[in-house]
Amino acid sequence: MKRDKLTQYLREDRWPTVWCPGCGNGIILKSFIDAYDQSGLNPDQTAVVSGIGCSSRSTGYLDFNTMHTLHGRAIAFATGVALTRPDFKVVVMGGDGDITAIGGNHFIHACRRNINLTIIIYNNMIYGMTGGQHSPTTPGGKVAGTMPFGNVEEQFDVVKLALSAGATYVARSTVYHYALTVKYIKEALLHKGTAVVEVMSNCHTYYGRYNGLREPWQMMDFFKENTIMKEKAEKMTEDELKGKIVVGVFRKDDLKQDFYTRYRLTYSKGE
Ligand code: SF4
């Protein structure tokens, strides 16, 4: 018998988690559970798929139909589930490295095709599990294990990437903004088509330690002090927005058909 709302969605025998104390992954996982509980979806018809990385361990802790797959390949596996079981809600969980680097191609093509997936990106701006290497979302100038004098690369803006690739629901939040995160994940779960929620998260163990934010609360403070709502950001200049995190819903298109619906309508005419 499960104890309460939180534990009914968890495999308690898998706890404690492998995550460092204070890691944002736990906040995102709890946001997902709250959002899922409010969504009215059926856990028996829900699949959660992940690749490799700290955040990808989420599938081990969640008591749904789960798949913990290969590095960068979560979206490929999830696409297979979504197309063979259109009655399922299919969720992908992964980090910035897993989804925008190794799995970057799968990500842009899922968005382009509008596959019916809810993709939750835990963006901690670094590779955590593999030891603090820079990822495509590490900001320029910030230190990582592979950029000890500062990152010389430009960072991906995950929201812009998802928008330009064609995702039909796109939102961003941070682990500091819990209520917003729950709201956006719930909207994404109820959306039909590719829904992307980027949640800025803290890896204080690597990103924070390398960049003067060693304690979890320092990174939470950073998110609190540097986040701007989209509506306010639209009235600000590019210079004023430098180093800021803009949160909000950037697209919500309920009219565009998802891939499966379009495919069935086109190819089942002779049946
Ligand atoms: Fe979290 Fe970073 Fe620790 Fe991984 S290494 S569990 S991302 S704090």
Residues whose N, C-alpha, C, O or C-beta is under 5 A from the ligand:
A	BS01	SF4	V18 W19 C20 C23 C54 G128 M129 N202 C203 H204 T205 Y206
